[in-house]
């Protein structure tokens, strides 16, 4: 049975996004702990702020991925699927570029960050559209 109790098979995309969201949440918490304990004296305060921003946004959007996965189980609309993909790309580009910037002092990574931010913002729009859209009838 799925979340609605209708006995339908679970959505493969929902399952993948749920697992990915949980894994990215785990890694975000681990990165935050690593930053707070192992990097505290190693990074300049400005780069520590960048690292913390990367971890925070990763955790928030990992939770958003889990929300998308749960919503896809209940109402599998295209905007919800697109939101999941955009959140995934956004986490990789936004948080990934900020982690690289903070850890490797490579300012070129800062050029990637806005593209990740746009994916995250567009993901939130798609999530809203997905909740507003009528679910397809089975």
C-alpha positions as CSV (number, residue, x, y, z in Angstrom):
1,X,0.0,0.0,0.0
2,X,1.1,3.6,-0.6
3,X,0.7,6.5,1.7
4,X,-3.0,6.9,0.7
5,X,-3.7,3.2,1.5
6,X,-4.8,2.6,-2.1
7,X,-2.6,-0.4,-2.7
8,X,-0.7,1.3,-5.6
9,X,3.0,0.6,-5.9
10,X,5.3,3.3,-4.6
11,X,6.6,5.8,-7.1
12,X,10.2,5.0,-8.1
13,X,11.0,8.7,-8.3
14,X,9.5,9.3,-4.9
15,X,11.5,6.5,-3.4
16,X,14.8,7.8,-4.9
17,X,14.1,11.4,-3.8
18,X,13.2,10.2,-0.3
19,X,16.5,8.3,0.0
20,X,18.5,11.1,-1.5
21,X,16.9,13.6,0.8
22,X,17.7,11.5,3.8
23,X,21.3,10.9,2.6
24,X,21.8,14.6,1.9
25,X,20.4,15.5,5.3
26,X,22.8,13.1,7.0
27,X,25.7,14.6,5.1
28,X,24.6,18.1,5.9
29,X,24.5,17.4,9.6
30,X,27.9,15.7,9.4
31,X,29.3,18.7,7.5
32,X,27.9,21.1,10.1
33,X,29.5,19.0,12.9
34,X,32.8,18.8,11.0
35,X,32.8,22.6,10.5
36,X,31.9,23.3,14.1
37,X,34.6,21.0,15.6
38,X,37.4,20.3,13.1
39,X,37.4,23.5,11.1
40,X,36.7,26.1,13.7
41,X,40.3,27.2,14.1
42,X,41.4,26.3,10.6
43,X,39.2,28.6,8.5
44,X,39.0,32.4,8.4
45,X,35.8,33.6,10.0
46,X,34.4,34.7,6.7
47,X,35.1,31.2,5.2
48,X,33.6,29.6,8.3
49,X,30.4,31.6,7.6
50,X,30.4,30.3,4.0
51,X,30.8,26.7,5.2
52,X,28.0,27.1,7.7
53,X,25.7,28.6,5.0
54,X,26.4,25.6,2.8
55,X,25.6,23.1,5.5
56,X,22.4,25.0,6.5
57,X,21.0,25.2,3.0
58,X,21.9,21.6,2.3
59,X,19.9,20.5,5.4
60,X,16.9,22.7,4.7
61,X,16.7,21.5,1.1
62,X,17.3,17.9,2.0
63,X,14.1,18.1,4.2
64,X,12.4,19.8,1.2
65,X,13.4,16.7,-0.9
66,X,11.8,14.4,1.6
67,X,8.6,16.6,1.5
68,X,8.6,16.3,-2.3
69,X,9.0,12.5,-2.0
70,X,6.0,12.3,0.4
71,X,3.9,14.6,-1.8
72,X,4.7,12.5,-4.9
73,X,3.4,9.5,-3.2
74,X,0.1,11.3,-2.6
75,X,-0.3,13.3,-5.8
76,X,2.2,12.6,-8.5
77,X,2.2,15.8,-10.5
78,X,4.9,17.0,-12.9
79,X,5.7,20.2,-10.9
80,X,6.4,18.1,-7.8
81,X,8.8,15.9,-9.8
82,X,10.5,18.9,-11.3
83,X,10.8,20.4,-7.8
84,X,12.7,17.3,-6.6
85,X,15.1,17.5,-9.5
86,X,15.7,21.2,-9.1
87,X,16.3,20.8,-5.3
88,X,18.8,18.1,-6.0
89,X,20.7,20.1,-8.7
90,X,20.5,23.2,-6.5
91,X,22.0,21.4,-3.4
92,X,24.9,20.1,-5.5
93,X,25.6,23.5,-7.2
94,X,24.8,25.9,-4.3
95,X,26.0,24.0,-1.3
96,X,28.7,22.1,-3.2
97,X,30.2,25.4,-4.6
98,X,30.1,27.0,-1.1
99,X,31.8,24.0,0.5
100,X,34.5,24.1,-2.3
101,X,34.9,27.9,-1.8
102,X,35.4,27.6,1.9
103,X,37.6,24.5,2.0
104,X,39.8,25.2,-1.0
105,X,39.8,29.0,-1.2
106,X,39.0,28.8,-4.8
107,X,37.0,31.9,-5.7
108,X,36.0,30.5,-9.1
109,X,33.5,28.2,-7.3
110,X,31.6,31.4,-6.3
111,X,30.5,31.7,-9.9
112,X,28.6,28.5,-9.7
113,X,26.6,29.4,-6.5
114,X,24.0,31.7,-8.1
115,X,23.0,28.9,-10.5
116,X,22.4,26.6,-7.6
117,X,20.4,29.3,-5.9
118,X,18.2,29.8,-8.9
119,X,17.6,26.0,-9.0
120,X,16.6,26.1,-5.3
121,X,14.3,29.1,-5.8
122,X,12.7,27.5,-8.9
123,X,12.3,24.3,-6.9
124,X,10.2,26.1,-4.3
125,X,8.0,27.6,-7.0
126,X,7.5,24.2,-8.5
127,X,6.7,22.7,-5.1
128,X,4.0,25.4,-4.7
129,X,2.6,24.7,-8.2
130,X,2.7,21.0,-7.4
131,X,0.5,21.5,-4.4
132,X,-1.8,23.8,-6.3
133,X,-2.2,21.5,-9.2
134,X,-5.0,19.0,-9.4
135,X,-3.7,15.5,-8.9
136,X,-4.1,13.2,-12.0
137,X,-6.9,10.7,-11.7
138,X,-5.8,7.0,-11.5
